[in-house]
């Protein structure tokens, strides 16, 4: 393998890694915003609804978070090979 081929390969790997880091940071920011929104929904239930409405919201939030973790773990496992 020549030096130019190695330099090209290094550049490709570096570009791919920087794209992955940007994607991961974007996902983390999205997740933080979503969690903040969910916490706000749980902290302030709608007064026009019954007092027990926070239970289904909490159950949905936990299930959704679990599904997202499973998806993230599956993607990470696929990336590792």
N, CA and C atoms as an extended XYZ file, in Angstrom:
243
Properties=species:S:1:pos:R:3:atomname:S:1:resname:S:1:resid:I:1 pbc="F F F"
N         0.858       -1.172        0.000 N   UNK     1
C         0.000        0.000        0.000 CA  UNK     1
C         0.902        1.233        0.000 C   UNK     1
N         0.629        2.145       -0.899 N   UNK     2
C         1.460        3.340       -0.998 CA  UNK     2
C         1.059        4.365        0.063 C   UNK     2
N         1.907        5.360        0.224 N   UNK     3
C         1.659        6.401        1.221 CA  UNK     3
C         0.391        7.187        0.897 C   UNK     3
N         0.151        7.454       -0.381 N   UNK     4
C        -1.056        8.210       -0.749 CA  UNK     4
C        -2.320        7.405       -0.464 C   UNK     4
N        -2.258        6.079       -0.676 N   UNK     5
C        -3.411        5.242       -0.346 CA  UNK     5
C        -3.675        5.256        1.153 C   UNK     5
N        -2.612        5.189        1.935 N   UNK     6
C        -2.754        5.220        3.384 CA  UNK     6
C        -3.306        6.560        3.843 C   UNK     6
N        -2.801        7.656        3.263 N   UNK     7
C        -3.301        8.986        3.613 CA  UNK     7
C        -4.775        9.117        3.271 C   UNK     7
N        -5.175        8.599        2.121 N   UNK     8
C        -6.579        8.645        1.712 CA  UNK     8
C        -7.441        7.837        2.683 C   UNK     8
N        -6.964        6.653        3.046 N   UNK     9
C        -7.700        5.810        3.985 CA  UNK     9
C        -7.831        6.505        5.335 C   UNK     9
N        -6.771        7.122        5.802 N   UNK    10
C        -6.800        7.846        7.073 CA  UNK    10
C        -7.818        8.981        7.019 C   UNK    10
N        -7.856        9.695        5.915 N   UNK    11
C        -8.801       10.796        5.750 CA  UNK    11
C       -10.237       10.277        5.741 C   UNK    11
N       -10.479        9.183        5.052 N   UNK    12
C       -11.824        8.604        4.992 CA  UNK    12
C       -12.273        8.182        6.388 C   UNK    12
N       -11.412        7.507        7.127 N   UNK    13
C       -11.755        7.064        8.478 CA  UNK    13
C       -12.006        8.269        9.379 C   UNK    13
N       -11.174        9.288        9.290 N   UNK    14
C       -11.336       10.489       10.109 CA  UNK    14
C       -12.664       11.180        9.794 C   UNK    14
N       -13.003       11.286        8.508 N   UNK    15
C       -14.272       11.904        8.116 CA  UNK    15
C       -15.465       11.099        8.630 C   UNK    15
N       -15.373        9.784        8.495 N   UNK    16
C       -16.458        8.919        8.968 CA  UNK    16
C       -16.623        9.040       10.483 C   UNK    16
N       -15.501        9.070       11.205 N   UNK    17
C       -15.559        9.203       12.656 CA  UNK    17
C       -16.151       10.545       13.063 C   UNK    17
N       -15.785       11.611       12.371 N   UNK    18
C       -16.325       12.930       12.736 CA  UNK    18
C       -17.818       13.000       12.437 C   UNK    18
N       -18.269       12.347       11.374 N   UNK    19
C       -19.701       12.303       11.088 CA  UNK    19
C       -20.450       11.527       12.170 C   UNK    19
N       -19.859       10.430       12.623 N   UNK    20
C       -20.498        9.650       13.681 CA  UNK    20
C       -20.577       10.452       14.971 C   UNK    20
N       -19.515       11.162       15.314 N   UNK    21
C       -19.517       11.972       16.532 CA  UNK    21
C       -20.589       13.056       16.443 C   UNK    21
N       -20.704       13.699       15.293 N   UNK    22
C       -21.727       14.734       15.107 CA  UNK    22
C       -23.125       14.122       15.231 C   UNK    22
N       -23.318       12.942       14.650 N   UNK    23
C       -24.606       12.266       14.744 CA  UNK    23
C       -24.921       11.919       16.200 C   UNK    23
N       -23.930       11.381       16.920 N   UNK    24
C       -24.138       10.983       18.314 CA  UNK    24
C       -24.469       12.201       19.183 C   UNK    24
N       -23.775       13.297       18.967 N   UNK    25
C       -24.070       14.508       19.740 CA  UNK    25
C       -25.473       15.016       19.450 C   UNK    25
N       -25.879       14.969       18.202 N   UNK    26
C       -27.230       15.383       17.842 CA  UNK    26
C       -28.286       14.512       18.508 C   UNK    26
N       -28.031       13.198       18.536 N   UNK    27
C       -28.961       12.277       19.203 CA  UNK    27
C       -29.035       12.553       20.698 C   UNK    27
N       -27.880       12.829       21.324 N   UNK    28
C       -27.872       13.132       22.752 CA  UNK    28
C       -28.663       14.402       23.042 C   UNK    28
N       -28.485       15.404       22.219 N   UNK    29
C       -29.213       16.660       22.413 CA  UNK    29
C       -30.718       16.426       22.240 C   UNK    29
N       -31.086       15.650       21.236 N   UNK    30
C       -32.487       15.313       21.009 CA  UNK    30
C       -33.071       14.580       22.212 C   UNK    30
N       -32.310       13.651       22.757 N   UNK    31
C       -32.764       12.870       23.910 CA  UNK    31
C       -32.924       13.757       25.141 C   UNK    31
N       -31.982       14.671       25.364 N   UNK    32
C       -32.099       15.592       26.507 CA  UNK    32
C       -33.350       16.456       26.381 C   UNK    32
N       -33.628       16.943       25.194 N   UNK    33
C       -34.831       17.760       24.980 CA  UNK    33
C       -36.090       16.940       25.218 C   UNK    33
N       -36.101       15.714       24.728 N   UNK    34
C       -37.265       14.853       24.906 CA  UNK    34
C       -37.504       14.536       26.377 C   UNK    34
N       -36.428       14.233       27.096 N   UNK    35
C       -36.567       13.941       28.523 CA  UNK    35
C       -37.052       15.159       29.296 C   UNK    35
N       -36.559       16.328       28.946 N   UNK    36
C       -37.015       17.549       29.614 CA  UNK    36
C       -38.507       17.766       29.362 C   UNK    36
N       -38.948       17.514       28.147 N   UNK    37
C       -40.362       17.655       27.816 CA  UNK    37
C       -41.202       16.655       28.603 C   UNK    37
N       -40.744       15.406       28.661 N   UNK    38
C       -41.481       14.383       29.409 CA  UNK    38
C       -41.537       14.706       30.898 C   UNK    38
N       -40.436       15.200       31.443 N   UNK    39
C       -40.429       15.563       32.857 CA  UNK    39
C       -41.405       16.700       33.116 C   UNK    39
N       -41.470       17.636       32.188 N   UNK    40
C       -42.423       18.732       32.327 CA  UNK    40
C       -43.855       18.232       32.286 C   UNK    40
N       -44.131       17.263       31.405 N   UNK    41
C       -45.478       16.694       31.337 CA  UNK    41
C       -45.829       15.950       32.618 C   UNK    41
N       -44.869       15.234       33.165 N   UNK    42
C       -45.125       14.476       34.390 CA  UNK    42
C       -45.233       15.386       35.597 C   UNK    42
N       -44.486       16.476       35.608 N   UNK    43
C       -44.480       17.372       36.765 CA  UNK    43
C       -45.753       18.204       36.839 C   UNK    43
N       -46.395       18.480       35.705 N   UNK    44
C       -47.565       19.340       35.692 CA  UNK    44
C       -48.723       18.648       34.980 C   UNK    44
N       -49.423       17.764       35.682 N   UNK    45
C       -50.552       17.100       35.035 CA  UNK    45
C       -51.663       18.103       34.722 C   UNK    45
N       -52.428       17.798       33.733 N   UNK    46
C       -53.536       18.647       33.327 CA  UNK    46
C       -54.609       18.626       34.415 C   UNK    46
N       -54.953       19.786       34.979 N   UNK    47
C       -55.931       19.805       36.072 CA  UNK    47
C       -57.334       19.391       35.624 C   UNK    47
N       -57.618       19.454       34.337 N   UNK    48
C       -58.940       19.061       33.877 CA  UNK    48
C       -59.094       17.541       33.799 C   UNK    48
N       -57.999       16.839       33.867 N   UNK    49
C       -58.034       15.381       33.815 CA  UNK    49
C       -58.102       14.802       35.230 C   UNK    49
N       -58.308       13.529       35.295 N   UNK    50
C       -58.337       12.853       36.587 CA  UNK    50
C       -56.954       12.872       37.218 C   UNK    50
N       -56.893       12.726       38.518 N   UNK    51
C       -55.625       12.790       39.250 CA  UNK    51
C       -54.694       11.639       38.887 C   UNK    51
N       -55.235       10.537       38.393 N   UNK    52
C       -54.416        9.357       38.111 CA  UNK    52
C       -53.800        9.370       36.714 C   UNK    52
N       -53.907       10.456       35.987 N   UNK    53
C       -53.446       10.494       34.601 CA  UNK    53
C       -51.921       10.369       34.488 C   UNK    53
N       -51.185       10.715       35.531 N   UNK    54
C       -49.727       10.638       35.432 CA  UNK    54
C       -49.232        9.189       35.333 C   UNK    54
N       -50.015        8.245       35.800 N   UNK    55
C       -49.619        6.832       35.727 CA  UNK    55
C       -49.413        6.352       34.301 C   UNK    55
N       -50.398        6.523       33.406 N   UNK    56
C       -50.201        6.096       32.023 CA  UNK    56
C       -49.080        6.854       31.317 C   UNK    56
N       -48.926        8.133       31.625 N   UNK    57
C       -47.851        8.916       31.011 CA  UNK    57
C       -46.498        8.361       31.450 C   UNK    57
N       -46.368        8.066       32.729 N   UNK    58
C       -45.118        7.509       33.248 CA  UNK    58
C       -44.846        6.142       32.627 C   UNK    58
N       -45.874        5.323       32.520 N   UNK    59
C       -45.697        3.997       31.914 CA  UNK    59
C       -45.263        4.122       30.462 C   UNK    59
N       -45.898        5.024       29.720 N   UNK    60
C       -45.516        5.235       28.328 CA  UNK    60
C       -44.075        5.725       28.241 C   UNK    60
N       -43.706        6.699       29.097 N   UNK    61
C       -42.355        7.271       29.064 CA  UNK    61
C       -41.306        6.199       29.351 C   UNK    61
N       -41.573        5.352       30.333 N   UNK    62
C       -40.618        4.288       30.654 CA  UNK    62
C       -40.505        3.288       29.506 C   UNK    62
N       -41.633        2.915       28.927 N   UNK    63
C       -41.609        1.981       27.798 CA  UNK    63
C       -40.907        2.571       26.589 C   UNK    63
N       -41.163        3.836       26.327 N   UNK    64
C       -40.528        4.500       25.196 CA  UNK    64
C       -39.016        4.602       25.411 C   UNK    64
N       -38.609        4.958       26.629 N   UNK    65
C       -37.178        5.045       26.943 CA  UNK    65
C       -36.519        3.669       26.794 C   UNK    65
N       -37.214        2.625       27.243 N   UNK    66
C       -36.679        1.262       27.117 CA  UNK    66
C       -36.507        0.889       25.640 C   UNK    66
N       -37.511        1.217       24.824 N   UNK    67
C       -37.417        0.921       23.390 CA  UNK    67
C       -36.260        1.674       22.742 C   UNK    67
N       -36.073        2.926       23.126 N   UNK    68
C       -34.975        3.721       22.568 CA  UNK    68
C       -33.621        3.137       22.979 C   UNK    68
N       -33.503        2.695       24.238 N   UNK    69
C       -32.251        2.076       24.691 CA  UNK    69
C       -31.970        0.796       23.902 C   UNK    69
N       -33.008       -0.004       23.685 N   UNK    70
C       -32.832       -1.241       22.919 CA  UNK    70
C       -32.378       -0.936       21.501 C   UNK    70
N       -32.977        0.081       20.902 N   UNK    71
C       -32.597        0.446       19.538 CA  UNK    71
C       -31.150        0.936       19.506 C   UNK    71
N       -30.778        1.785       20.461 N   UNK    72
C       -29.407        2.296       20.513 CA  UNK    72
C       -28.413        1.161       20.742 C   UNK    72
N       -28.757        0.212       21.600 N   UNK    73
C       -27.875       -0.925       21.854 CA  UNK    73
C       -27.743       -1.802       20.616 C   UNK    73
N       -28.829       -1.970       19.886 N   UNK    74
C       -28.772       -2.783       18.665 CA  UNK    74
C       -27.892       -2.117       17.624 C   UNK    74
N       -28.017       -0.812       17.478 N   UNK    75
C       -27.178       -0.077       16.524 CA  UNK    75
C       -25.720       -0.167       16.929 C   UNK    75
N       -25.449       -0.003       18.216 N   UNK    76
C       -24.066       -0.080       18.691 CA  UNK    76
C       -23.492       -1.476       18.449 C   UNK    76
N       -24.304       -2.493       18.673 N   UNK    77
C       -23.834       -3.866       18.456 CA  UNK    77
C       -23.551       -4.104       16.978 C   UNK    77
N       -24.376       -3.575       16.094 N   UNK    78
C       -24.146       -3.736       14.672 CA  UNK    78
C       -22.872       -3.017       14.242 C   UNK    78
N       -22.608       -1.867       14.821 N   UNK    79
C       -21.398       -1.105       14.484 CA  UNK    79
C       -20.126       -1.840       14.920 C   UNK    79
N       -20.221       -2.510       16.069 N   UNK    80
C       -19.053       -3.248       16.561 CA  UNK    80
C       -18.783       -4.485       15.721 C   UNK    80
N       -19.794       -4.956       15.064 N   UNK    81
C       -19.608       -6.124       14.192 CA  UNK    81
C       -19.845       -7.353       14.937 C   UNK    81
